[in-house]
């Protein structure tokens, strides 16, 4: 077939059915957005209309025939897509939304085929321009892999599903090694009594920030709280990990709960007693409602769609994001990264209110903290990261003095030089007091304890 006569894979009927289904029932839009983007549509009219739907969704505005027509008119695109008659036609093209995800998969499949065709053309160009077989092979692998990654949309999973794979890995490593206060809590308890006393737990519709410099234990602390909520309060909790895989996170949580050295598990150097601890805790954890998502390129739009779906499927009450600065908006027009972070932060607060859940976002502080003598974080350190301080209902900082190896001990003054001592600094609480909570950190177990529980 001549290249000029070749029509790229597409399905006009499927594209129209997806858009028509959304007009029929706008509540299905989050599910559709999780699978396809406006770029996945082949026909220009459908691209424009679906993009308008995405924009309305992002702003939390209604998505229906009236709002779409008005948005198209404002953008001078209404006549380009054929006028109001096109919208009216699409709104009547399907009698039911029952098959919308089937139609969505068709659109997705056709878009994938077109992407592969484009990639193959680029690979042919690379053969002509590069010449070296190894370089072309590496380019081809990278190009195809990028398409495969973009296709994998459902990245969250129940811990019970992840735990099987984790245990296979642990068992394999083990075999190789052998061969050679609650009454005051009105929200969700964190499992840390001192923190619960100060905050009365984590509350719905709140945005909570846990901020620190790298290597202070943000991920461990957040995972400890999430696990406490899931096991002790029987709450459905979602963790969006942009930095670690589901398996890595599950491994860390398992070791923390079983009180087994994480490094020993990674190397397979575990005793039979430790193995039994892991087995027992894995069983308990698998009964929990911990949900993991390890999408590394998470955007506010994707987060909102996934969170709404998790709310519907699992009834999530709390979500954790590790960490905020790794998120991107994919939107253009930001004058600075600070402005983009401001918009992302605002979207997290809106999400907490919209779904009536707690959103806990981890935030990484800049090096400016380390340029002063007292390196304890302050609220002002967040101002370099947009409007996080203003959006947050609760801001907490993790600080471990031993990390900086301070040598200024004064008689009678605790400077926290013990490697297992840490501070949780509550720098802002919209509805409560601020202050500092003494913690104990066990890096081998990736576990924090409040001082009244002691060190184990």
Residue pairs with C-beta under 8 A, 6 or more apart in sequence:
8 42
8 113
8 114
8 117
9 109
9 110
9 113
9 114
9 117
10 42
10 43
10 110
10 114
11 42
11 106
11 107
11 110
12 42
12 43
12 46
14 103
14 104
14 106
14 107
14 110
15 41
15 42
15 43
15 46
15 107
16 46
16 90
16 93
17 93
17 94
17 99
17 100
17 103
18 32
18 36
18 50
18 100
18 103
18 104
18 107
19 46
19 49
19 50
19 53
19 90
19 93
20 90
20 91
20 92
20 93
20 94
21 28
21 32
21 94
21 97
21 99
21 100
21 103
22 28
22 29
22 32
22 53
22 63
22 100
23 64
23 65
23 68
23 87
23 90
23 91
24 91
24 94
24 96
24 97
25 97
26 62
26 63
26 64
28 97
28 100
29 53
29 57
29 63
30 57
30 304
30 305
30 308
30 309
31 100
31 101
31 104
31 305
31 309
32 100
32 101
32 104
33 54
33 57
33 301
33 302
33 305
34 153
34 154
34 302
34 305
34 306
34 309
35 101
35 104
35 105
35 108
35 153
36 50
36 104
36 107
36 108
36 111
37 54
38 47
38 48
38 50
38 51
38 54
39 47
39 111
40 107
40 108
40 110
40 111
41 47
41 50
41 107
41 111
42 110
42 111
42 114
44 81
45 80
45 81
45 82
45 86
48 72
48 77
48 80
48 81
49 68
49 72
49 81
49 86
49 87
49 90
52 68
52 71
52 72
52 75
52 77
53 63
53 68
54 301
55 71
56 62
56 63
56 67
56 68
56 71
57 63
57 301
57 304
58 300
58 301
60 350
60 354
61 67
65 87
65 88
65 91
68 87
69 78
69 84
69 87
72 78
72 81
72 87
78 84
81 87
94 100
108 151
112 147
112 151
115 147
115 150
116 144
116 147
119 140
119 143
119 144
119 147
122 143
123 136
123 139
123 140
123 143
126 135
126 136
126 139
126 140
127 136
130 136
130 139
155 293
155 294
155 295
156 238
156 240
156 291
156 292
156 293
156 295
156 306
156 310
157 246
157 291
157 292
157 293
158 289
158 290
158 291
158 292
159 250
159 253
159 285
159 286
159 288
159 290
159 291
159 292
160 286
160 287
162 246
162 247
162 250
162 292
163 250
163 254
163 282
163 285
163 286
165 247
166 247
166 250
166 251
166 254
166 282
167 278
167 282
169 247
169 251
170 251
170 265
170 268
170 270
170 278
172 268
173 265
173 266
173 267
173 268
174 268
174 270
174 275
175 268
176 268
177 267
177 268
177 269
177 270
178 268
181 193
181 196
181 197
182 189
182 196
184 196
184 197
184 200
185 196
185 200
185 201
186 200
186 201
186 203
187 199
187 200
187 201
187 202
187 203
187 204
187 358
188 201
188 202
188 203
188 229
188 233
188 235
188 317
188 318
188 358
189 196
189 201
189 228
189 229
189 232
189 233
190 196
190 199
190 201
190 202
190 225
190 228
190 229
191 224
191 225
191 227
191 228
191 229
191 232
192 224
192 225
192 228
192 437
192 439
192 448
192 450
193 450
193 452
193 453
194 437
194 438
194 450
194 451
194 452
195 424
195 426
195 437
195 450
198 426
198 429
198 432
198 433
198 435
198 437
199 394
199 426
199 429
199 432
200 432
202 208
202 225
202 229
202 318
202 358
202 360
202 394
203 358
203 393
203 431
204 317
204 352
204 356
204 357
204 358
205 352
205 353
205 356
205 357
205 358
206 352
206 358
206 359
206 393
206 394
206 430
207 345
207 348
207 349
207 352
207 359
207 361
207 391
207 392
207 393
207 394
208 358
208 359
208 360
208 361
208 392
208 393
208 394
208 395
208 396
209 324
209 360
209 361
209 362
209 363
209 382
209 388
209 392
209 394
209 395
209 396
210 218
210 221
210 222
210 360
210 361
210 362
210 363
210 396
210 397
210 398
211 218
211 362
211 363
211 364
211 365
211 377
211 381
211 382
211 388
211 395
211 396
211 397
211 398
212 218
212 364
212 365
212 377
212 397
212 398
212 399
213 364
213 365
213 367
213 369
213 370
213 375
213 377
213 403
214 364
215 403
216 398
216 399
216 400
216 403
216 422
217 398
217 400
217 422
217 441
217 443
217 446
217 448
218 322
218 323
218 362
218 364
218 398
219 241
219 243
219 244
219 252
219 322
219 362
219 446
220 252
220 256
220 441
220 446
220 447
220 448
221 398
221 424
221 448
222 239
222 320
222 322
222 360
222 362
223 239
223 249
223 252
223 253
223 256
223 446
224 256
224 447
224 448
225 320
225 360
226 237
226 239
226 253
226 290
226 318
226 320
227 253
227 256
227 257
227 285
227 288
227 290
229 235
229 237
229 317
229 318
230 236
230 237
230 285
230 288
230 289
230 290
231 257
231 284
231 285
231 288
234 288
234 289
235 289
235 317
235 318
236 289
236 291
236 310
236 314
236 315
236 316
236 317
236 318
237 289
237 290
237 291
237 316
237 317
237 318
237 319
237 320
238 290
238 291
238 292
238 293
238 307
238 310
238 314
238 316
238 318
238 319
238 320
239 249
239 290
239 291
239 292
239 293
239 319
239 320
239 322
240 293
240 294
240 295
240 298
240 303
240 306
240 319
240 320
240 321
240 322
241 249
241 292
241 293
241 294
241 322
242 294
242 295
242 296
242 297
242 298
242 321
242 322
242 323
242 326
242 327
243 296
243 322
243 323
243 326
244 252
244 294
244 322
245 294
246 292
246 293
246 294
249 292
249 294
250 292
251 262
251 265
251 266
252 262
252 446
253 285
253 290
254 260
254 265
254 278
254 281
254 282
254 285
255 261
255 262
255 265
255 278
255 445
255 446
256 262
256 445
256 446
256 447
257 281
257 284
257 285
258 274
258 277
258 278
258 280
258 281
258 282
259 277
259 445
259 447
259 456
260 270
260 274
260 277
260 278
260 445
261 444
261 445
262 444
262 445
262 446
263 444
264 270
264 274
265 278
270 278
289 314
289 315
289 316
291 310
291 314
291 316
293 306
295 302
295 306
296 326
297 328
298 321
298 326
298 327
298 328
299 327
299 328
299 329
299 330
300 327
300 329
300 343
300 344
300 347
300 348
300 351
301 330
303 321
303 327
303 347
303 348
303 351
304 347
304 351
304 354
307 316
307 319
307 351
307 355
307 357
308 355
310 316
310 319
311 355
311 357
316 357
317 357
317 358
318 357
318 358
318 359
318 360
319 357
319 358
319 359
319 360
320 360
320 361
320 362
321 327
321 348
321 359
321 360
321 361
321 362
322 362
323 361
323 362
323 363
323 364
324 341
324 344
324 345
324 348
324 361
324 362
324 363
324 364
324 385
324 388
325 341
325 363
325 364
325 385
327 344
328 340
329 340
329 343
329 344
331 340
331 343
334 340
334 343
338 384
338 385
338 386
339 386
340 386
341 385
341 386
341 388
342 386
342 387
342 388
343 386
344 386
345 361
345 385
345 386
345 387
345 388
345 391
345 392
346 387
346 391
348 359
348 361
348 391
349 359
349 391
349 392
351 357
351 359
352 358
352 359
361 388
363 382
363 385
363 388
365 377
365 381
365 382
365 385
365 397
366 381
366 384
366 385
368 381
368 384
369 375
369 377
369 381
370 404
375 399
375 401
375 404
376 397
376 399
376 423
376 425
377 397
377 399
377 425
377 427
378 397
378 427
379 389
379 395
379 427
379 428
382 388
382 389
382 395
383 389
388 395
389 395
389 428
392 428
393 429
393 430
393 431
394 426
394 428
394 429
394 430
395 426
395 427
395 428
395 429
396 424
396 425
396 426
396 427
397 423
397 424
397 425
397 427
398 422
398 423
398 424
398 425
399 422
399 423
399 425
400 416
400 421
400 422
400 423
400 441
401 415
401 416
401 417
401 421
401 423
402 416
402 417
402 418
402 419
402 420
402 421
405 417
406 415
406 417
407 417
408 415
409 415
409 417
416 422
416 423
419 443
420 440
420 441
420 442
420 443
420 455
421 438
421 439
421 440
421 441
422 438
422 439
422 440
422 441
422 448
423 436
423 437
423 438
423 439
424 436
424 437
424 438
424 439
425 436
425 437
426 433
426 434
426 435
426 436
426 437
427 434
428 434
437 450
438 450
438 451
439 448
439 449
439 450
439 451
440 448
440 449
440 450
440 451
440 453
440 454
440 455
441 447
441 448
441 449
442 448
442 449
442 455
442 456
449 455
449 456
